[in-house]
Amino acid sequence: MGPDFPSLLRGLGKFLAVVVASTLVGAALGIGLSKLSGDEATSSAPLAAAPAAAPARTGATGASGATGADDAEPQAPRIRVLSSTLVPATTPSGRKRRRARVAVRLRVTARGDKATLGTARLISGDDELTTDPQAADAAGDLLDPISAGKSATGELRFETAGALTTRLADQKRARLRIGDRRLPLRLTTP
């Protein structure tokens, strides 16, 4: 003889309770992990948007003709890492001091308002470097304000030495921080 009807209902009830509980736990974990991880792996990073011009005031009362559309938060520019390379020094003194250059080629597109790149930093472990001030020509239009809807492409360069160079050569990874966003870099060597 087979199982009776009440035991089948109890088994079905237990099964449904497990399914509902696991769905709720999975959803809660997914939401929690997405908040912790942020969205760092995307090709879009928020950069400092240039402030939009204030709407012109009209009429004798000084009321503006603006609607709620101007109150929207500006869209962050899109940033795309085109390449990132680690170039070890070739001179004897550079090799002795374990020097290298990290070159990060970027394309930045201003989506809403005019945008500026701001300060970029190369991060590896506890080390944090700003761009090489001698390499402004390689950065090109990235250092200038980018008009809405336009793109700029250029190369940011960072000079490394000592243990940092060794770590970058071994790990082949770093992060680029621009504003409050961090973009992962996979370093290649020529």
Contact map, one row per residue, 1 for C-alpha under 8 A:
1110000000000000000000000000000000000000000000000000000000000000000000000000000000000000000000000000000000000000000000000000000000000000000000000000000000000000000000000000000000000000000000
1111000000000000000000000000000000000000000000000000000000000000000000000000000000000000000000000000000000000000000000000000000000000000000000000000000000000000000000000000000000000000000000
1111101100000000000000000000000000000000000000000000000000000000000000000000000000000000000000000000000000000000000000000000000000000000000000000000000000000000000000000000000000000000000000
0111111100000000000000000000000000000000000000000000000000000000000000000000000000000000000000000000000000000000000000000000000000000000000000000000000000000000000000000000000000000000000000
0011111110000000000000000000000000000000000000000000000000000000000000000000000000000000000000000000000000000000000000000000000000000000000000000000000000000000000000000000000000000000000000
0001111111000000000000000000000000000000000000000000000000000000000000000000000000000000000000000000000000000000000000000000000000000000000000000000000000000000000000000000000000000000000000
0011111111100000000000000000000000000000000000000000000000000000000000000000000000000000000000000000000000000000000000000000000000000000000000000000000000000000000000000000000000000000000000
0011111111110000000000000000000000000000000000000000000000000000000000000000000000000000000000000000000000000000000000000000000000000000000000000000000000000000000000000000000000000000000000
0000111111111000000000000000000000000000000000000000000000000000000000000000000000000000000000000000000000000000000000000000000000000000000000000000000000000000000000000000000000000000000000
0000011111111100000000000000000000000000000000000000000000000000000000000000000000000000000000000000000000000000000000000000000000000000000000000000000000000000000000000000000000000000000000
0000001111111110000000000000000000000000000000000000000000000000000000000000000000000000000000000000000000000000000000000000000000000000000000000000000000000000000000000000000000000000000000
0000000111111111000000000000000000000000000000000000000000000000000000000000000000000000000000000000000000000000000000000000000000000000000000000000000000000000000000000000000000000000000000
0000000011111111100000000000000000000000000000000000000000000000000000000000000000000000000000000000000000000000000000000000000000000000000000000000000000000000000000000000000000000000000000
0000000001111111110000000000000000000000000000000000000000000000000000000000000000000000000000000000000000000000000000000000000000000000000000000000000000000000000000000000000000000000000000
0000000000111111111000000000000000000000000000000000000000000000000000000000000000000000000000000000000000000000000000000000000000000000000000000000000000000000000000000000000000000000000000
0000000000011111111100000000000000000000000000000000000000000000000000000000000000000000000000000000000000000000000000000000000000000000000000000000000000000000000000000000000000000000000000
0000000000001111111110000000000000000000000000000000000000000000000000000000000000000000000000000000000000000000000000000000000000000000000000000000000000000000000000000000000000000000000000
0000000000000111111111000000000000000000000000000000000000000000000000000000000000000000000000000000000000000000000000000000000000000000000000000000000000000000000000000000000000000000000000
0000000000000011111111100000000000000000000000000000000000000000000000000000000000000000000000000000000000000000000000000000000000000000000000000000000000000000000000000000000000000000000000
0000000000000001111111110000000000000000000000000000000000000000000000000000000000000000000000000000000000000000000000000000000000000000000000000000000000000000000000000000000000000000000000
0000000000000000111111111000000000000000000000000000000000000000000000000000000000000000000000000000000000000000000000000000000000000000000000000000000000000000000000000000000000000000000000
0000000000000000011111111100000000000000000000000000000000000000000000000000000000000000000000000000000000000000000000000000000000000000000000000000000000000000000000000000000000000000000000
0000000000000000001111111110000000000000000000000000000000000000000000000000000000000000000000000000000000000000000000000000000000000000000000000000000000000000000000000000000000000000000000
0000000000000000000111111111000000000000000000000000000000000000000000000000000000000000000000000000000000000000000000000000000000000000000000000000000000000000000000000000000000000000000000
0000000000000000000011111111100000000000000000000000000000000000000000000000000000000000000000000000000000000000000000000000000000000000000000000000000000000000000000000000000000000000000000
0000000000000000000001111111110000000000000000000000000000000000000000000000000000000000000000000000000000000000000000000000000000000000000000000000000000000000000000000000000000000000000000
0000000000000000000000111111111000000000000000000000000000000000000000000000000000000000000000000000000000000000000000000000000000000000000000000000000000000000000000000000000000000000000000
0000000000000000000000011111111100000000000000000000000000000000000000000000000000000000000000000000000000000000000000000000000000000000000000000000000000000000000000000000000000000000000000
0000000000000000000000001111111110000000000000000000000000000000000000000000000000000000000000000000000000000000000000000000000000000000000000000000000000000000000000000000000000000000000000
0000000000000000000000000111111111000000000000000000000000000000000000000000000000000000000000000000000000000000000000000000000000000000000000000000000000000000000000000000000000000000000000
0000000000000000000000000011111111100000000000000000000000000000000000000000000000000000000000000000000000000000000000000000000000000000000000000000000000000000000000000000000000000000000000
0000000000000000000000000001111111110000000000000000000000000000000000000000000000000000000000000000000000000000000000000000000000000000000000000000000000000000000000000000000000000000000000
0000000000000000000000000000111111111000000000000000000000000000000000000000000000000000000000000000000000000000000000000000000000000000000000000000000000000000000000000000000000000000000000
0000000000000000000000000000011111111110000000000000000000000000000000000000000000000000000000000000000000000000000000000000000000000000000000000000000000000000000000000000000000000000000000
0000000000000000000000000000001111111100000000000000000000000000000000000000000000000000000000000000000000000000000000000000000000000000000000000000000000000000000000000000000000000000000000
0000000000000000000000000000000111111100000000000000000000000000000000000000000000000000000000000000000000000000000000000000000000000000000000000000000000000000000000000000000000000000000000
0000000000000000000000000000000011111111000000000000000000000000000000000000000000000000000000000000000000000000000000000000000000000000000000000000000000000000000000000000000000000000000000
0000000000000000000000000000000001111111000000000000000000000000000000000000000000000000000000000000000000000000000000000000000000000000000000000000000000000000000000000000000000000000000000
0000000000000000000000000000000001001111110000000000000000000000000000000000000000000000000000000000000000000000000000000000000000000000000000000000000000000000000000000000000000000000000000
0000000000000000000000000000000000001111110010000000000000000000000000000000000000000000000000000000000000000000000000000000000000000000000000000000000000000000000000000000000000001111000000
0000000000000000000000000000000000000011111000000000000000000000000000000000000000000000000000000000000000000000000000000000000000000000000000000000000000000000000000000000000000000011000000
0000000000000000000000000000000000000011111110000000000000000000000000000000000000000000000000000000000000000000000000000000000000000000000000000000000000000000000000000000000000000010000000
0000000000000000000000000000000000000000111110000000000000000000000000000000011110000000000000000000000000000000000000000000000000000000000000000000000000000000000000000000000000000000000000
0000000000000000000000000000000000000000011111000000000000000000000000000000111100000000000000000000000000000000000000000000000000000000000000000000000000000000000000000000000000000000000000
0000000000000000000000000000000000000001011111100000000000000000000000000001111000000000000000000000000000000000000000000000000000000000000000000000000000000000000000000000000001001110000000
0000000000000000000000000000000000000000000111110000000000000000000000000001111000000000000000000000000000000000000000000000000000000000000000000000000000000000000000000000000001111000000000
0000000000000000000000000000000000000000000011111000000000000000000000000001100000000000000000000000000000000000001111000000000000000000000000000000000000000000000000000000000001100000000000
0000000000000000000000000000000000000000000001111100000000000000000000000001000000000000000000000000000000000000001111000000000000000000000000000000000000000000000000000000000000100000000000
0000000000000000000000000000000000000000000000111110000000000000000000000101100000000000000000000000000000000000111100000000000000000000000000000000000000000000000000000000000000000000000000
0000000000000000000000000000000000000000000000011111000000000000000000000000000000000000000000000000000000000000111100000000000000000000000000001000000000000000000000000000000000000000000000
0000000000000000000000000000000000000000000000001111100000000000000000000000000000000000000000000000000000000000110000000000000000000000000000000000000000000000000000000000000000000000000000
0000000000000000000000000000000000000000000000000111110000000000000000000000000000000000000000000000000000000000110000000000000000000000000000000000000000000000000000000000000000000000000000
0000000000000000000000000000000000000000000000000011111000000000000000000000000000000000000000000000000000000000000000000000000000000000000000000000000000000000000000000000000000000000000000
0000000000000000000000000000000000000000000000000001111100000000000000000000000000000000000000000000000000000000000000000000000000000000000000000000000000000000000000000000000000000000000000
0000000000000000000000000000000000000000000000000000111110000001110000000000000000000000000000000000000000000000000000000000000000000000000000000000000000000000000000000000000000000000000000
0000000000000000000000000000000000000000000000000000011111000001100000000000000000000000000000000000000000000000000000000000000000000000000000000000000000000000000000000000000000000000000000
0000000000000000000000000000000000000000000000000000001111100111100000000000000000000000000000000000000000000000000000000000000000000000000000000000000000000000000000000000000000000000000000
0000000000000000000000000000000000000000000000000000000111111111100000000000000000000000000000000000000000000000000000000000000000000000000000000000000000000000000000000000000000000000000000
0000000000000000000000000000000000000000000000000000000011111110000000000000000000000000000000000000000000000000000000000000000000000000000000000000000000000000000000000000000000000000000000
0000000000000000000000000000000000000000000000000000000001111110000000000000000000000000000000000000000000000000000000000000000000000000000000000000000000000000000000000000000000000000000000
0000000000000000000000000000000000000000000000000000000001111110000000000000000000000000000000000000000000000000000000000000000000000000000000000000000000000000000000000000000000000000000000
0000000000000000000000000000000000000000000000000000000011111111000000000000000000000000000000000000000000000000000000000000000000000000000000000000000000000000000000000000000000000000000000
0000000000000000000000000000000000000000000000000000000011111111100000000000000000000000000000000000000000000000000000000000000000000000000000000000000000000000000000000000000000000000000000
0000000000000000000000000000000000000000000000000000001111000111110000000000000000000000000000000000000000000000000000000000000000000000000000000000000000000000000000000000000000000000000000
0000000000000000000000000000000000000000000000000000001111000011111000000000000000000000000000000000000000000000000000000000000000000000000000000000000000000000000000000000000000000000000000
0000000000000000000000000000000000000000000000000000001000000001111111000000000000000000000000000000000000000000000000000000000000000000000000000000000000000000000000000000000000000000000000
0000000000000000000000000000000000000000000000000000000000000000111111100000000000000000000000000000000000000000000000000000000000000000000000000000000000000000000000000000000000000000000000
0000000000000000000000000000000000000000000000000000000000000000011111110000000000000000000000000000000000000000000000000000000000000000000000000000000000000000000000000000000000000000000000
0000000000000000000000000000000000000000000000000000000000000000011111110000000000000000000000000000000000000000000000000000000000000000000000000000000000000000000000000000000000000000000000
0000000000000000000000000000000000000000000000000000000000000000011111110000000000000000000000000000000000000000000000000000000000000000000000000000000000000000000000000000000000000000000000
0000000000000000000000000000000000000000000000000000000000000000001111111000000000000000000000000000000000000000000000000000000000000000000000000000000000000000000000000000000000000000000000
0000000000000000000000000000000000000000000000000000000000000000000111111100000000000000000000000000000000000000000000000000000000000000000000000000000000000000000000000000000000000000000000
0000000000000000000000000000000000000000000000000000000000000000000000111110000000000000000000000000000000000000000000000000000000000000000000000000000000000000000000000000000000000000000000
0000000000000000000000000000000000000000000000001000000000000000000000011111000000000000000000000000000000000001100000000000000000000000000000000000000000000000000000000000000000000000000000
0000000000000000000000000000000000000000000000000000000000000000000000001111100000000000000000000000000000000011100000000000000000000000000000000000000000000000000000000000000000000000000000
0000000000000000000000000000000000000000000011111000000000000000000000000111110000000000000000000000000000000111000000000000000000000000000000000000000000000000000000000000000000000000000000
0000000000000000000000000000000000000000000111101000000000000000000000000011111000000000000000000000000000011111001000000000000000000000000000000000000000000000000000000000000000000000000000
0000000000000000000000000000000000000000001111000000000000000000000000000001111100000000000000000000000000011110000000000000000000000000000000000000000000000000000000000000000000000000000000
0000000000000000000000000000000000000000001111000000000000000000000000000000111110000000000000000000000001111000000000000000000000000000000000000000000000000000000000000000000000000000000000
0000000000000000000000000000000000000000001100000000000000000000000000000000011111000000000000000000000001110000000000000000000000000000000000000000000000000000000000000000000000000000000000
0000000000000000000000000000000000000000001000000000000000000000000000000000001111110000000000000000000111100000000000000000000000000000000000000000000000000000000000000000000000000000100000
0000000000000000000000000000000000000000000000000000000000000000000000000000000111110000000000000000000111100000000000000000000000000000000000000000000000000000000000000000000000000000000000
0000000000000000000000000000000000000000000000000000000000000000000000000000000011111000000000000000001111000000000000000000000000000000000000000000000000000000000000000000000000000000000000
0000000000000000000000000000000000000000000000000000000000000000000000000000000011111100000000000000011110000000000000000000000000000000000000000000000000000000000000000000000000000000111100
0000000000000000000000000000000000000000000000000000000000000000000000000000000000111110000000000000011100000000000000000000000000000000000000000000000000000000000000000000000000000000001111
0000000000000000000000000000000000000000000000000000000000000000000000000000000000011111000000000001111000000000000000000000000000000000000000000000000000000000000000011000000000000000001111
0000000000000000000000000000000000000000000000000000000000000000000000000000000000001111100000000001111000000000000000000000000000000000000000000000000000000000000000000000000000000000000011
0000000000000000000000000000000000000000000000000000000000000000000000000000000000000111110000100111100000000000000000000000000000000000000000000000000000000000000000000000000000000000000000
0000000000000000000000000000000000000000000000000000000000000000000000000000000000000011111001100111100000000000000000000000000000000000000000000000000000000000000000000000000000000000000000
0000000000000000000000000000000000000000000000000000000000000000000000000000000000000001111101100000000000000000000000000000000000000000000000000000000000000000000000000000000000000000000000
0000000000000000000000000000000000000000000000000000000000000000000000000000000000000000111111100000000000000000000000000000000000000000000000000000000000000000000000000000000000000000000000
0000000000000000000000000000000000000000000000000000000000000000000000000000000000000000011111110000000000000000000000000000000000000000000000000000000000000000000000000000000000000000000000
0000000000000000000000000000000000000000000000000000000000000000000000000000000000000000001111111000000000000000000000000000000000000000000000000000000000000000000000000000000000000000000000
0000000000000000000000000000000000000000000000000000000000000000000000000000000000000000111111111111000000000000000000000000000000000000000000000000000000000000000000000000000000000000000000
0000000000000000000000000000000000000000000000000000000000000000000000000000000000000001111111111110000000000000000000000000000000000000000000000000000000000000000000000000000000000000000000
0000000000000000000000000000000000000000000000000000000000000000000000000000000000000000000111111110000000000000000000000000000000000000000000000000000000000000000000000000000000000000000000
0000000000000000000000000000000000000000000000000000000000000000000000000000000000000000000011111110000000000000000000000000000000000000000000000000000000000000110000000000000000000000000000
0000000000000000000000000000000000000000000000000000000000000000000000000000000000000001100001111111000000000000000000000000000000000000000000000000000000000000111011000000000000000000000000
0000000000000000000000000000000000000000000000000000000000000000000000000000000000000001100001111111100000000000000000000000000000000000000000000000000000000011110010000000000000000000000000
0000000000000000000000000000000000000000000000000000000000000000000000000000000000000111100001000111110000000000000000000000000000000000000000000000000000000011100010000000000000000000000000
0000000000000000000000000000000000000000000000000000000000000000000000000000000000000111100000000011111000000000000000000000000000000000000000000000000000001111000000000000000000000000000000
0000000000000000000000000000000000000000000000000000000000000000000000000000000000011110000000000001111100000000000000000000000000000000000000000000000000001111000000000000000000000000000000
0000000000000000000000000000000000000000000000000000000000000000000000000000000000111110000000000000111110000000000000000000000000000000000000000000000000111100000000000000000000000000000000
0000000000000000000000000000000000000000000000000000000000000000000000000000000011111000000000000000011111000000000000000000000000000000000000000000000000111000000000000000000000000000000000
0000000000000000000000000000000000000000000000000000000000000000000000000000000011110000000000000000001111100000000000000000000000000000000000000000000011110000000000000000000000000000000000
0000000000000000000000000000000000000000000000000000000000000000000000000000001111100000000000000000000111110000000000000000000000000000000000000000000011110000000000000000000000000000000000
0000000000000000000000000000000000000000000000000000000000000000000000000000001111000000000000000000000011111000000000000000000000000000000000000000001111000000000000000000000000000000000000
0000000000000000000000000000000000000000000000000000000000000000000000000000111100000000000000000000000001111100000000000000000000000000000001000000001110000000000000000000000000000000000000
0000000000000000000000000000000000000000000000000000000000000000000000000000111000000000000000000000000000111110000000000000000000000000000000000101111100000000000000000000000000000000000000
0000000000000000000000000000000000000000000000000000000000000000000000000001110000000000000000000000000000011111111000000000000000000000000000000111111000000000000000000000000000000000000000
0000000000000000000000000000000000000000000000000000000000000000000000000011110000000000000000000000000000001111100000000000000000000000000000000001110000000000000000000000000000000000000000
0000000000000000000000000000000000000000000000000000000000000000000000000111100000000000000000000000000000000111110000000000000000000000000000000001100000000000000000000000000000000000000000
0000000000000000000000000000000000000000000000001111000000000000000000000110000000000000000000000000000000000111111000000000000000000000000000000011100000000000000000000000000000000000000000
0000000000000000000000000000000000000000000000001111000000000000000000000000000000000000000000000000000000000101111100000000000000000000000000001111000000000000000000000000000000000000000000
0000000000000000000000000000000000000000000000111100000000000000000000000000100000000000000000000000000000000100111110000000000000000000000000001111000000000000000000000000000000000000000000
0000000000000000000000000000000000000000000000111100000000000000000000000000000000000000000000000000000000000000011111000000000000000000000001111100000000000000000000000000000000000000000000
0000000000000000000000000000000000000000000000110000000000000000000000000000000000000000000000000000000000000000001111110000000000000000000001111000000000000000000000000000000001000000000000
0000000000000000000000000000000000000000000000110000000000000000000000000000000000000000000000000000000000000000000111110000000000000000000000100000000000000000000000000000000001100000000000
0000000000000000000000000000000000000000000000000000000000000000000000000000000000000000000000000000000000000000000011111000000001000000000000000000000000000000000000000000000001100000000000
0000000000000000000000000000000000000000000000000000000000000000000000000000000000000000000000000000000000000000000011111100000001100000000000000000000000000000000000000000000111100000000000
0000000000000000000000000000000000000000000000000000000000000000000000000000000000000000000000000000000000000000000000111110000111100000000000000000000000000000000000000000000111000000000000
0000000000000000000000000000000000000000000000000000000000000000000000000000000000000000000000000000000000000000000000011111000111100000000000000000000000000100000000000000011110000000000000
0000000000000000000000000000000000000000000000000000000000000000000000000000000000000000000000000000000000000000000000001111111110000000000000000000000000000000000000000000011110000000000000
0000000000000000000000000000000000000000000000000000000000000000000000000000000000000000000000000000000000000000000000000111111100000000000000000000000000000000000100010000111000000000000000
0000000000000000000000000000000000000000000000000000000000000000000000000000000000000000000000000000000000000000000000000011111000000000000000000000000000000000000000000000000000000000000000
0000000000000000000000000000000000000000000000000000000000000000000000000000000000000000000000000000000000000000000000000011111100000000000000000000000000000000000000000000000000000000000000
0000000000000000000000000000000000000000000000000000000000000000000000000000000000000000000000000000000000000000000000000011111110000000000000000000000000000000000100000000000000000000000000
0000000000000000000000000000000000000000000000000000000000000000000000000000000000000000000000000000000000000000000000001111011111000000000000000000000000000000000000000000000000000000000000
0000000000000000000000000000000000000000000000000000000000000000000000000000000000000000000000000000000000000000000000001110001111100000000000000000000000000100000000000000000000000000000000
0000000000000000000000000000000000000000000000000000000000000000000000000000000000000000000000000000000000000000000000111100000111110000000000000000000000000100000000000000000000000000000000
0000000000000000000000000000000000000000000000000000000000000000000000000000000000000000000000000000000000000000000000011100000011111010000000000000000000011110000000000000000000000000000000
0000000000000000000000000000000000000000000000000000000000000000000000000000000000000000000000000000000000000000000000000000000001111111000000000000000000011110000000000000000000000000000000
0000000000000000000000000000000000000000000000000000000000000000000000000000000000000000000000000000000000000000000000000000000000111111000000000000000000000000000000000000000000000000000000
0000000000000000000000000000000000000000000000000000000000000000000000000000000000000000000000000000000000000000000000000000000000011111100000000000000000000000000000000000000000000000000000
0000000000000000000000000000000000000000000000000000000000000000000000000000000000000000000000000000000000000000000000000000000000111111111000000000000000011000000000000000000000000000000000
0000000000000000000000000000000000000000000000000000000000000000000000000000000000000000000000000000000000000000000000000000000000011111111100100000000000010000000000000000000000000000000000
0000000000000000000000000000000000000000000000000000000000000000000000000000000000000000000000000000000000000000000000000000000000000111111100000000000000000000000000000000000000000000000000
0000000000000000000000000000000000000000000000000000000000000000000000000000000000000000000000000000000000000000000000000000000000000011111100000000000001111000000000000000000000000000000000
0000000000000000000000000000000000000000000000000000000000000000000000000000000000000000000000000000000000000000000000000000000000000011111111100000000011111000000000000000000000000000000000
0000000000000000000000000000000000000000000000000000000000000000000000000000000000000000000000000000000000000000000000000000000000000001111111100000000011100000000000000000000000000000000000
0000000000000000000000000000000000000000000000000000000000000000000000000000000000000000000000000000000000000000000000000000000000000000001111111100000111000000000000000000000000000000000000
0000000000000000000000000000000000000000000000000000000000000000000000000000000000000000000000000000000000010000000110000000000000000000001111111100000111000000000000000000000000000000000000
0000000000000000000000000000000000000000000000000000000000000000000000000000000000000000000000000000000000000000000111000000000000000001001111111000000000000000000000000000000000000000000000
0000000000000000000000000000000000000000000000000000000000000000000000000000000000000000000000000000000000000000000110000000000000000000000011111100000000000000000000000000000000000000000000
0000000000000000000000000000000000000000000000000100000000000000000000000000000000000000000000000000000000000000011110000000000000000000000011111110000000000000000000000000000000000000000000
0000000000000000000000000000000000000000000000000000000000000000000000000000000000000000000000000000000000001100011100000000000000000000000011011111011100000000000000000000000000000000000000
0000000000000000000000000000000000000000000000000000000000000000000000000000000000000000000000000000000000000100111000000000000000000000000000001111111000000000000000000000000000000000000000
0000000000000000000000000000000000000000000000000000000000000000000000000000000000000000000000000000000000001111111000000000000000000000000000000111110000000000000000000000000000000000000000
0000000000000000000000000000000000000000000000000000000000000000000000000000000000000000000000000000000000001111100000000000000000000000000000000011111000000000000000000000000000000000000000
0000000000000000000000000000000000000000000000000000000000000000000000000000000000000000000000000000000000001110000000000000000000000000000000000111111100000000000000000000000000000000000000
0000000000000000000000000000000000000000000000000000000000000000000000000000000000000000000000000000000000111100000000000000000000000000000000000110111110000000000000000000000000000000000000
0000000000000000000000000000000000000000000000000000000000000000000000000000000000000000000000000000000000111000000000000000000000000000000011000100011111000000000000000000000000000000000000
0000000000000000000000000000000000000000000000000000000000000000000000000000000000000000000000000000000011110000000000000000000000000000001111000000001111100000000000000000000000000000000000
0000000000000000000000000000000000000000000000000000000000000000000000000000000000000000000000000000000011100000000000000000000000000000011111000000000111110000000000000000000000000000000000
0000000000000000000000000000000000000000000000000000000000000000000000000000000000000000000000000000001111000000000000000000000000000000011100000000000011111000000000000000000000000000000000
0000000000000000000000000000000000000000000000000000000000000000000000000000000000000000000000000000001111000000000000000000000000110011011000000000000001111100000000000000000000000000000000
0000000000000000000000000000000000000000000000000000000000000000000000000000000000000000000000000000111100000000000000000000000000110010011000000000000000111110000000000000000000000000000000
0000000000000000000000000000000000000000000000000000000000000000000000000000000000000000000000000000111000000000000000000100000011110000000000000000000000011111000000000000000000000000000000
0000000000000000000000000000000000000000000000000000000000000000000000000000000000000000000000000011110000000000000000000000000000110000000000000000000000001111100000000000000000000000000000
0000000000000000000000000000000000000000000000000000000000000000000000000000000000000000000000000011110000000000000000000000000000000000000000000000000000000111110110000000000000000000000000
0000000000000000000000000000000000000000000000000000000000000000000000000000000000000000000000001111000000000000000000000000000000000000000000000000000000000011111110000000000000000000000000
0000000000000000000000000000000000000000000000000000000000000000000000000000000000000000000000001110000000000000000000000000000000000000000000000000000000000001111111000000000000000000000000
0000000000000000000000000000000000000000000000000000000000000000000000000000000000000000000000000100000000000000000000000000000000000000000000000000000000000000111111100000000000000000000000
0000000000000000000000000000000000000000000000000000000000000000000000000000000000000000000000000000000000000000000000000001001000000000000000000000000000000001111111110000000000000000000000
0000000000000000000000000000000000000000000000000000000000000000000000000000000000000000000000000111000000000000000000000000000000000000000000000000000000000001111111111000000000000000000000
0000000000000000000000000000000000000000000000000000000000000000000000000000000000000000000000000100000000000000000000000000000000000000000000000000000000000000011111111100000000000000000000
0000000000000000000000000000000000000000000000000000000000000000000000000000000000000000000000000000000000000000000000000000000000000000000000000000000000000000001111111111000000000000000000
0000000000000000000000000000000000000000000000000000000000000000000000000000000000000100000000000000000000000000000000000001000000000000000000000000000000000000000111111111110000000000001000
0000000000000000000000000000000000000000000000000000000000000000000000000000000000000100000000000000000000000000000000000000000000000000000000000000000000000000000011111111000000000000000000
0000000000000000000000000000000000000000000000000000000000000000000000000000000000000000000000000000000000000000000000000000000000000000000000000000000000000000000001111111000000000000000000
0000000000000000000000000000000000000000000000000000000000000000000000000000000000000000000000000000000000000000000000000000000000000000000000000000000000000000000000111111100000000000000000
0000000000000000000000000000000000000000000000000000000000000000000000000000000000000000000000000000000000000000000000000000000000000000000000000000000000000000000000111111110000000000011100
0000000000000000000000000000000000000000000000000000000000000000000000000000000000000000000000000000000000000000000000000001000000000000000000000000000000000000000000010011111000000001111000
0000000000000000000000000000000000000000000000000000000000000000000000000000000000000000000000000000000000000000000000000111000000000000000000000000000000000000000000010001111100000001111000
0000000000000000000000000000000000000000000000000000000000000000000000000000000000000000000000000000000000000000000000000111000000000000000000000000000000000000000000000000111110000111100000
0000000000000000000000000000000000000000000000000000000000000000000000000000000000000000000000000000000000000000000000011110000000000000000000000000000000000000000000000000011111000111100000
0000000000000000000000000000000000000000000000000000000000000000000000000000000000000000000000000000000000000000000000011110000000000000000000000000000000000000000000000000001111111110000000
0000000000000000000000000000000000000000000011100000000000000000000000000000000000000000000000000000000000000000000011111000000000000000000000000000000000000000000000000000000111111100000000
0000000000000000000000000000000000000000000001110000000000000000000000000000000000000000000000000000000000000000000001110000000000000000000000000000000000000000000000000000000011111000000000
0000000000000000000000000000000000000000000001000000000000000000000000000000000000000000000000000000000000000000000000000000000000000000000000000000000000000000000000000000000011111100000000
0000000000000000000000000000000000000001000011000000000000000000000000000000000000000000000000000000000000000000000000000000000000000000000000000000000000000000000000000000000011111110000000
0000000000000000000000000000000000000001000010000000000000000000000000000000000000000000000000000000000000000000000000000000000000000000000000000000000000000000000000000000001111011111000000
0000000000000000000000000000000000000001110010000000000000000000000000000000000000000000000000000000000000000000000000000000000000000000000000000000000000000000000000000000001110001111100000
0000000000000000000000000000000000000001100000000000000000000000000000000000000000000000000000000000000000000000000000000000000000000000000000000000000000000000000000000000111100000111110000
0000000000000000000000000000000000000000000000000000000000000000000000000000000010010000000000000000000000000000000000000000000000000000000000000000000000000000000000000000111100000011111000
0000000000000000000000000000000000000000000000000000000000000000000000000000000000010000000000000000000000000000000000000000000000000000000000000000000000000000000000000001110000000001111100
0000000000000000000000000000000000000000000000000000000000000000000000000000000000011100000000000000000000000000000000000000000000000000000000000000000000000000000000010001110000000000111110
0000000000000000000000000000000000000000000000000000000000000000000000000000000000011100000000000000000000000000000000000000000000000000000000000000000000000000000000000001000000000000011111
0000000000000000000000000000000000000000000000000000000000000000000000000000000000001110000000000000000000000000000000000000000000000000000000000000000000000000000000000000000000000000001111
0000000000000000000000000000000000000000000000000000000000000000000000000000000000001110000000000000000000000000000000000000000000000000000000000000000000000000000000000000000000000000000111
